[in-house]
Amino acid sequence: MEKLKIIKSWYPNEVLSDDDAQQIYDRLLQLFLILYQEGRAIVEKEK
């Protein structure tokens, strides 16, 4: 649950439910994984 506290701390003026914070976390994780995979693909192309 620490991850939800971190997400909620980014929005001090809003009251986020745990579901809202989890949704934001999931979207950020998906974005990170996409960028990571694309970065690896670029490195493999350059070899």
C-alpha positions as CSV (number, residue, x, y, z in Angstrom):
1,M,0.0,0.0,0.0
2,E,3.0,2.3,0.2
3,K,2.8,2.9,-3.5
4,L,-0.7,4.3,-3.1
5,K,0.5,6.7,-0.4
6,I,3.1,8.0,-2.8
7,I,0.6,8.5,-5.6
8,K,-1.8,10.3,-3.2
9,S,1.0,12.6,-2.1
10,W,1.3,13.9,-5.6
11,Y,-2.2,15.3,-5.4
12,P,-2.3,17.2,-2.0
13,N,-5.3,19.3,-2.9
14,E,-7.4,16.3,-4.1
15,V,-8.9,13.4,-2.2
16,L,-8.1,10.3,-4.1
17,S,-9.6,7.0,-3.3
18,D,-7.5,3.9,-3.2
19,D,-9.1,2.8,-6.5
20,D,-8.1,6.1,-8.1
21,A,-4.6,5.9,-6.8
22,Q,-4.3,2.3,-8.0
23,Q,-5.5,3.3,-11.5
24,I,-2.9,6.0,-11.7
25,Y,-0.2,3.6,-10.5
26,D,-1.3,1.0,-13.1
27,R,-1.2,3.5,-15.9
28,L,2.2,4.7,-14.9
29,L,3.5,1.1,-14.7
30,Q,2.2,0.4,-18.2
31,L,3.8,3.5,-19.5
32,F,7.1,2.6,-17.9
33,L,7.0,-0.9,-19.3
34,I,6.2,0.4,-22.8
35,L,9.1,2.8,-22.7
36,Y,11.4,0.2,-21.3
37,Q,10.5,-2.3,-24.0
38,E,10.9,0.3,-26.7
39,G,14.3,1.3,-25.3
40,R,15.5,-2.3,-25.3
41,A,14.3,-2.7,-28.9
42,I,16.3,0.4,-30.0
43,V,19.4,-0.9,-28.3
44,E,19.0,-4.3,-30.0
45,K,18.6,-2.5,-33.4
46,E,21.8,-0.6,-32.9
47,K,23.9,-3.7,-32.3
